[in-house]
Amino acid sequence: AGPRLEDLAGLGEAKAWGLDLAADLEDHRAGLLPWAEIDRGILLHGPPGVGKTQFAKALARTCNAPLVTGSLAQWQAAKEGHLGTTLGAMRAFFDAARRAAGPVAIALVDELDSFGDRRQFGHNAKDYATQVVNGFLELCDGAADRGKIILVGTTNNIDRIDPAILRPGRFEKVVEIPRPDAAA
């Protein structure tokens, strides 16, 4: 229960993208559009409180798809934050999204900037952090098929995201959600 994209205001280009995605998914379910022609990822950025997470929830409702949520902090908290545990929790997130997908699932990765940019890692944790980013990239669009998962990423700090995360097949559509105006 909750609002659909059609009910929300102030999302601008993100709302238009989501409504287009919903129409494309209907065409895909009807056999009219191949999966390869569907946008599979969007990164929403902007200040705190503008509706980035709410967008993902409303998108799932509009697309009649399950929503699976995760974040690097959640995956590191799965146990002691050991590299193998963190990577295993990330893999479990993608596995859960694939299992949830009837025809498709929406997978929200919150606070995407938590992964950081491999070019800016300090010496102390560089190996660990690089392996975490590389593991995430592999799961987003590696050699193995991620299934029919639409990725939605959110961040307040887009300048802290590794450029490889934003390449086509991952979070190629980047949309800023500004603070709402009076009409929104």
C-alpha positions as CSV (number, residue, x, y, z in Angstrom):
1,A,0.0,0.0,0.0
2,G,1.1,3.5,-0.7
3,P,1.4,6.1,-3.5
4,R,2.3,5.2,-7.0
5,L,4.5,7.4,-9.2
6,E,1.4,8.9,-10.7
7,D,0.5,10.2,-7.2
8,L,3.9,11.9,-6.5
9,A,5.0,15.4,-7.4
10,G,8.4,17.1,-7.6
11,L,10.2,14.2,-9.2
12,G,10.6,15.7,-12.6
13,E,12.6,13.6,-15.0
14,A,12.8,10.7,-12.6
15,K,9.0,10.4,-12.7
16,A,8.9,10.5,-16.5
17,W,11.6,7.8,-16.6
18,G,9.6,5.6,-14.1
19,L,6.4,6.0,-16.0
20,D,8.1,5.1,-19.3
21,L,9.7,2.1,-17.6
22,A,6.3,0.9,-16.4
23,A,4.9,1.1,-19.9
24,D,7.9,-0.7,-21.3
25,L,7.5,-3.5,-18.7
26,E,3.9,-3.9,-19.7
27,D,5.0,-4.2,-23.3
28,H,7.7,-6.7,-22.2
29,R,5.1,-8.8,-20.3
30,A,2.9,-8.8,-23.4
31,G,5.8,-10.0,-25.5
32,L,6.1,-6.8,-27.5
33,L,9.4,-5.5,-26.2
34,P,12.6,-7.6,-25.6
35,W,14.3,-7.3,-22.2
36,A,17.4,-6.0,-23.9
37,E,15.6,-2.8,-24.9
38,I,14.5,-1.9,-21.3
39,D,16.3,0.7,-19.2
40,R,17.7,-1.3,-16.3
41,G,19.1,1.2,-13.9
42,I,18.7,4.8,-12.5
43,L,20.7,6.7,-10.0
44,L,18.8,9.4,-8.1
45,H,20.8,12.1,-6.4
46,G,19.9,15.2,-4.5
47,P,19.7,16.6,-1.0
48,P,18.3,14.6,1.8
49,G,14.5,14.3,2.1
50,V,13.5,15.0,-1.5
51,G,11.9,11.6,-2.1
52,K,14.6,9.4,-3.6
53,T,13.7,6.3,-1.5
54,Q,10.0,7.1,-1.8
55,F,10.5,7.0,-5.6
56,A,11.8,3.4,-5.5
57,K,8.8,2.3,-3.4
58,A,6.3,4.1,-5.8
59,L,8.1,2.8,-8.8
60,A,7.7,-0.8,-7.6
61,R,4.0,-0.2,-7.0
62,T,3.5,1.4,-10.5
63,C,5.4,-1.4,-12.2
64,N,3.6,-4.1,-10.1
65,A,6.9,-5.5,-9.1
66,P,8.4,-6.5,-5.8
67,L,10.9,-4.1,-4.1
68,V,14.1,-5.5,-2.6
69,T,16.2,-3.0,-0.6
70,G,19.8,-3.0,0.5
71,S,22.8,-0.9,1.2
72,L,26.5,-1.4,1.8
73,A,26.0,-0.6,5.4
74,Q,23.3,-3.3,5.7
75,W,25.6,-5.8,3.9
76,Q,28.6,-5.0,6.2
77,A,26.4,-5.3,9.2
78,A,25.3,-8.8,8.2
79,K,28.0,-10.1,10.6
80,E,31.4,-8.7,11.5
81,G,32.0,-6.8,8.3
82,H,34.6,-9.3,7.1
83,L,35.2,-9.1,3.3
84,G,33.7,-12.5,2.7
85,T,30.6,-11.8,4.8
86,T,30.1,-8.4,3.1
87,L,30.4,-9.9,-0.4
88,G,28.2,-12.8,0.6
89,A,25.5,-10.4,1.8
90,M,25.7,-8.5,-1.4
91,R,25.3,-11.7,-3.4
92,A,22.4,-12.7,-1.2
93,F,20.7,-9.4,-2.0
94,F,20.9,-10.0,-5.8
95,D,19.8,-13.6,-5.4
96,A,16.8,-12.4,-3.4
97,A,16.0,-9.9,-6.1
98,R,16.2,-12.6,-8.8
99,R,14.0,-14.9,-6.7
100,A,11.5,-12.1,-6.1
101,A,11.2,-11.3,-9.8
102,G,8.1,-12.7,-11.3
103,P,8.8,-11.1,-14.6
104,V,10.9,-8.3,-12.9
105,A,12.0,-6.9,-9.6
106,I,13.0,-3.4,-8.4
107,A,16.2,-3.5,-6.4
108,L,17.0,-0.3,-4.3
109,V,20.6,0.2,-3.4
110,D,20.5,3.1,-0.9
111,E,23.3,5.5,-0.2
112,L,25.3,4.3,-3.2
113,D,28.1,6.7,-2.4
114,S,29.1,4.4,0.5
115,F,31.0,2.3,-2.0
116,G,33.3,5.3,-2.8
117,D,35.5,5.9,-5.8
118,R,38.4,3.5,-6.2
119,R,40.6,6.4,-7.5
120,Q,40.3,8.1,-4.1
121,F,40.7,5.3,-1.7
122,G,43.4,5.8,1.0
123,H,46.1,3.3,1.6
124,N,44.7,1.8,4.9
125,A,41.6,0.0,3.5
126,K,42.3,0.3,-0.2
127,D,42.4,-3.5,-0.9
128,Y,39.2,-4.2,1.1
129,A,37.3,-1.3,-0.5
130,T,38.4,-2.1,-4.0
131,Q,37.3,-5.7,-3.7
132,V,33.9,-4.5,-2.4
133,V,33.4,-2.2,-5.3
134,N,34.6,-4.8,-7.8
135,G,32.2,-7.4,-6.2
136,F,29.3,-4.9,-6.6
137,L,30.2,-4.2,-10.2
138,E,30.3,-7.9,-11.0
139,L,26.8,-8.4,-9.5
140,C,25.4,-5.4,-11.2
141,D,26.5,-6.4,-14.7
142,G,29.2,-9.0,-14.7
143,A,29.7,-12.2,-16.7
144,A,26.7,-13.8,-15.0
145,D,23.3,-12.5,-15.9
146,R,21.7,-10.5,-13.0
147,G,18.3,-11.5,-14.2
148,K,15.3,-9.2,-14.7
149,I,16.3,-6.7,-12.0
150,I,15.8,-2.9,-12.4
151,L,18.4,-1.2,-10.2
152,V,17.6,2.1,-8.4
153,G,20.4,3.8,-6.6
154,T,20.2,6.8,-4.3
155,T,22.8,9.2,-3.1
156,N,23.3,12.6,-1.6
157,N,26.9,12.8,-2.8
158,I,27.2,11.8,-6.5
159,D,30.8,13.0,-6.7
160,R,31.8,10.1,-4.4
161,I,30.6,7.4,-6.8
162,D,33.1,5.3,-8.8
163,P,32.5,6.0,-12.5
164,A,32.4,2.3,-13.3
165,I,29.2,2.1,-11.3
166,L,27.6,4.6,-13.6
167,R,28.4,2.9,-16.9
168,P,25.7,1.5,-19.2
169,G,24.1,-1.7,-17.9
170,R,24.4,-0.5,-14.3
171,F,23.1,3.0,-13.2
172,E,23.5,4.6,-16.6
173,K,20.5,7.0,-16.1
174,V,21.5,9.7,-13.6
175,V,18.7,12.1,-12.5
176,E,18.9,14.9,-9.9
177,I,15.8,15.3,-7.7
178,P,15.9,18.9,-6.4
179,R,14.1,20.4,-3.5
180,P,10.4,20.8,-4.4
181,D,9.1,24.1,-5.6
182,A,5.8,25.5,-4.4
183,A,3.7,23.6,-7.0
184,A,5.3,20.3,-6.0
